[in-house]
């Protein structure tokens, strides 16, 4: 039941007519009945047609009246002109409508010319534009092409008006059924007249409403609207787009300096989510893919530490992402890049200390040991002095293991030992900050804190031999 701000006609048939066809009262059309082939249709633009006026004009045999569709509608109709080939394919048209959920229809002769209107009543209102798209694409899918003068659908698929310029596009208008003097009558399946009364028309209308499959129609409306998009929605799922974006970035590799971390992150993400890797397998995957990307040897400045960086990004990806299809496993409490860097620095310091101790090259003097470790562990003095317990002579010692005198190392530290460059493998390059005769920037007094350096004044300094130097 539609609600109207304007009063309805007192006649129940007139009220029912306005409830069905009078929901949108703007831009109505009117014509003459003098010539059945040329009604001379005109659009009423000055004012909306009120329900009682619509009923009065419908009763006037000297004029014709028609209406348009609003944003929602509870019916549709197909217009098949006289002489159209589709008059012989009514069964095909009805069968096509059934695939959309429109099971029952009403067949009406539209005028004396012999054309027919096939009405499709609905038990509740639906979106007009979606219904128009559904009719168009549903019929075309069955080989029934909409064309002017042959087969037309109401509502039609209208174009959008430029609302920012004050333009508004209306749906096409159609004449009202069974108007006196118009030649409109109800037809049976053999196209024979069965009557022109509104009572029979509304009885058939109500029966058709109750027979429609609205669940099927609802699905068809969504599909029909999607089919009519000028810019179709992306067919790819967002996850598939994510995969394609990562593959595109990884496949191109390095094109300039400063891209290592970004690429390693993308590789680790891809390996974790789409390859479902974890642990050492993920780290090995990141390294293997990275070194085979274009531009790695030309642009990557971390080639000497690619294994370590691959492990770092693999651990980060494993904590942040999870394999596709599994329950979310993000450990937000562990997501701390600074912590990752700190753990990596500690592992390198431990590995450097053990390697120097094994070869007997670990200096006894605190200052010399610090210089050794800064070069061997590739870290700054500031970082080194954060972890005194790992290397300072007063706080560090080699833990006996078995019969030997080797240090106990974790798997990560052992990997760090293997990754360190040995003196025999490559030439030694003296760091600029520790070159002979060139003191560190700011002097050693700023590089080593007073309470942490050896020698005079250092509370934690290495014990001096008796009697001094």
SVG drawing of the C-alpha trace seen along z (x, -y; Angstrom):
<svg xmlns="http://www.w3.org/2000/svg" viewBox="-17 -25 123 59">
<polyline fill="none" stroke="black" stroke-width="0.4" points="0.0,0.0 1.4,-3.4 1.0,-6.5 -0.1,-9.7 0.0,-13.2 -2.8,-14.0 -6.3,-12.5 -7.3,-9.5 -10.5,-9.2 -13.6,-8.0 -14.2,-5.3 -12.3,-2.1 -11.3,-1.4 -10.0,-4.9 -8.1,-4.6 -6.6,-1.3 -5.6,-2.7 -3.8,-5.7 -2.1,-3.4 -0.5,-1.4 0.2,-3.9 0.1,-7.3 3.1,-6.9 5.1,-9.4 3.0,-12.3 5.5,-14.5 6.1,-14.8 2.9,-12.9 1.8,-12.7 -1.5,-13.4 -2.8,-12.7 -5.8,-12.7 -8.1,-9.8 -9.1,-11.2 -6.3,-9.2 -5.4,-5.9 -2.1,-5.7 -1.0,-9.2 -2.2,-10.3 -0.1,-13.5 1.5,-12.9 2.5,-15.9 4.3,-16.2 2.7,-18.1 5.6,-20.0 4.0,-22.8 2.6,-20.8 2.2,-17.3 -0.9,-15.4 -2.8,-14.8 -4.5,-11.4 -8.0,-12.6 -7.1,-14.5 -5.4,-11.4 -8.6,-9.4 -10.8,-12.0 -8.5,-12.1 -8.5,-8.3 -12.3,-8.4 -12.3,-11.0 -12.7,-9.1 -11.7,-12.2 -8.1,-12.2 -5.3,-9.8 -3.2,-9.9 0.2,-8.3 2.6,-8.3 6.3,-7.8 8.3,-5.9 9.9,-7.2 12.9,-5.8 10.9,-2.7 8.1,-0.7 5.9,2.2 5.4,3.2 7.0,3.2 5.6,3.7 6.9,4.8 5.5,2.9 5.3,5.0 4.1,3.0 1.7,4.2 3.5,6.0 6.5,6.8 8.1,10.2 7.9,10.6 4.1,10.9 4.8,14.5 7.3,15.0 5.2,14.2 5.9,17.6 9.7,17.0 9.3,13.6 7.3,15.1 9.8,17.9 12.6,15.3 10.7,13.4 10.3,16.6 14.1,16.9 14.1,13.5 11.4,14.5 8.4,12.9 6.2,16.0 2.8,14.4 2.0,11.6 -1.1,9.7 -1.6,9.3 -3.4,6.1 -4.0,4.7 -2.6,1.2 -4.8,-0.6 -6.8,-0.2 -3.5,0.2 -3.2,3.8 0.0,3.5 0.2,5.3 1.4,4.5 2.7,7.3 2.3,6.2 4.5,7.6 2.9,6.9 5.1,7.2 4.0,7.7 6.4,4.9 8.3,2.0 11.8,2.5 14.5,0.1 13.4,-1.1 16.8,-1.4 17.8,2.1 14.5,3.5 15.2,1.7 18.7,3.2 17.4,6.7 14.7,6.6 17.1,5.5 19.9,8.0 17.6,10.8 15.8,10.6 19.0,10.2 20.4,13.3 17.5,15.2 18.0,13.7 15.3,11.1 16.8,7.7 15.1,4.5 14.5,2.1 12.2,-0.8 9.1,0.2 9.7,3.9 10.1,4.6 10.5,2.0 10.7,2.2 9.2,-0.1 11.0,-1.2 13.9,-1.8 17.6,-2.0 17.9,-5.7 21.1,-7.8 22.2,-9.8 21.4,-13.5 24.1,-16.1 22.6,-17.0 25.4,-19.5 24.0,-21.5 20.4,-21.0 19.6,-18.3 17.4,-15.4 16.6,-12.5 13.1,-11.0 12.1,-7.4 10.0,-6.9 6.3,-7.3 3.6,-4.8 -0.2,-5.1 -2.6,-3.7 -4.4,-0.5 -8.1,0.0 -8.8,-3.7 -12.3,-4.3 -12.2,-5.1 -8.5,-4.0 -9.2,-0.5 -7.3,1.1 -8.7,4.5 -7.5,7.5 -6.3,10.4 -6.0,14.1 -3.1,16.3 -4.5,16.5 -4.6,12.7 -8.4,12.7 -10.2,9.9 -11.7,11.0 -12.9,7.7 -12.1,4.0 -13.2,3.6 -10.9,2.6 -12.5,5.2 -11.2,8.1 -7.9,6.3 -7.2,5.8 -8.3,9.3 -5.8,10.7 -3.2,8.2 -3.5,9.4 -3.2,13.0 0.0,12.3 1.5,10.4 1.1,13.4 2.7,15.7 6.1,13.9 9.3,15.4 10.7,12.4 13.8,14.3 14.8,15.1 14.0,11.6 16.1,10.1 19.1,12.1 18.4,11.1 18.2,7.4 21.7,7.4 23.1,9.3 21.3,7.0 22.6,3.9 26.2,5.2 25.9,6.1 25.0,2.5 27.9,0.7 29.8,-1.4 32.8,-0.8 32.4,2.8 33.4,3.6 36.8,5.3 36.5,8.9 39.4,9.7 39.0,10.2 41.0,7.8 43.2,10.6 44.0,11.4 44.8,7.8 47.1,7.8 48.9,10.9 49.2,9.2 50.6,6.0 53.2,8.0 54.2,10.1 54.6,6.9 56.8,5.2 59.0,8.3 59.4,9.2 60.8,5.8 63.5,6.0 65.9,3.2 66.0,0.1 67.9,-2.2 69.6,-2.4 67.6,-2.4 65.1,0.2 66.4,3.3 64.1,3.1 61.0,2.5 61.6,5.4 62.6,7.8 59.4,6.9 57.3,7.6 59.1,10.9 58.7,12.0 55.0,11.0 54.4,13.0 56.2,16.0 54.3,15.9 50.8,15.3 50.7,17.0 53.5,19.6 52.6,20.4 56.2,20.5 57.6,20.0 60.8,20.1 64.0,21.1 62.1,21.9 60.7,18.4 64.1,16.8 65.7,19.0 62.9,18.1 63.4,14.4 67.1,14.7 66.8,16.9 64.2,14.7 66.1,11.5 69.4,12.5 67.7,13.5 65.8,10.3 66.9,7.9 69.3,5.2 70.3,6.9 74.1,6.9 74.0,3.4 71.9,1.5 71.7,3.5 74.2,2.2 73.5,5.0 74.8,7.9 77.3,8.8 74.5,9.1 71.6,10.3 71.3,13.5 70.9,11.5 68.4,9.1 66.4,11.9 66.1,13.5 65.1,10.2 62.3,9.6 61.2,13.2 60.7,13.0 58.9,9.7 56.6,11.1 55.9,14.3 54.7,12.2 52.6,9.7 51.1,11.9 49.6,15.4 49.0,17.9 46.0,17.3 42.9,19.1 44.1,19.5 42.8,17.7 44.5,14.4 47.7,14.9 49.1,11.4 51.2,10.9 51.0,7.1 52.9,7.1 56.0,8.4 55.9,5.9 58.9,3.8 61.5,3.0 63.9,1.5 63.7,4.8 64.5,6.7 67.5,4.5 68.7,4.8 68.5,8.6 70.4,8.6 73.1,6.3 73.5,8.5 73.8,11.6 76.5,10.0 78.5,8.8 78.4,12.3 79.4,13.9 82.3,11.4 83.6,12.0 83.5,15.8 85.2,15.7 88.0,13.4 88.4,15.6 88.7,18.8 91.5,17.4 93.3,15.8 92.9,12.3 90.6,10.9 92.4,7.9 92.7,7.6 92.6,3.8 89.1,2.5 89.7,-0.2 91.4,2.1 88.7,4.7 86.0,2.2 87.7,1.1 88.0,4.8 84.3,5.5 83.0,2.3 84.8,3.4 84.1,7.1 80.4,6.8 79.8,3.8 78.2,1.7 78.9,-1.7 80.6,-2.2 77.4,-3.5 75.6,-0.3 78.5,1.8 78.5,0.1 74.8,0.9 75.7,4.5 78.8,4.6 77.9,8.0 78.5,9.5 82.1,8.4 83.6,6.3 86.5,8.1 85.0,7.6 81.6,9.0 82.2,11.5 83.8,15.0 83.8,18.0 81.4,20.7 83.1,24.2 81.2,26.7 82.0,30.4 85.8,31.1 86.6,28.1 86.8,24.5 84.2,23.4 81.3,20.9 77.6,21.9 75.9,20.2 72.3,20.1 71.3,21.0 71.0,17.3 74.4,16.5 76.0,19.4 74.5,18.1 76.0,14.7 79.4,16.2 79.2,17.9 78.1,14.6 81.0,12.6 83.9,12.0 87.1,13.7 90.4,11.9 91.6,14.6 88.5,14.3 88.7,10.7 91.1,7.8 90.7,5.8 89.5,2.2 90.3,-0.1 87.3,-2.1 87.8,-5.8 86.8,-6.6 89.5,-4.3 92.4,-4.9 95.8,-5.4 96.3,-9.0 92.7,-10.0 90.7,-10.1 87.0,-9.5 84.7,-12.5 84.5,-14.4 87.5,-12.5 87.6,-9.3 86.2,-11.1 82.9,-11.3 83.1,-7.9 83.7,-6.0 81.8,-7.0 84.0,-7.8 82.6,-4.9 82.9,-2.4 86.4,-2.9 89.6,-1.3 92.6,-3.0 92.9,-5.7 89.6,-7.1 87.5,-4.2 85.6,-2.3 85.2,0.7 88.6,0.5 90.7,3.5 93.1,4.0 96.4,2.4 99.6,4.2 101.4,3.4 103.7,0.5 102.0,-1.0 103.2,-1.1"/>
</svg>
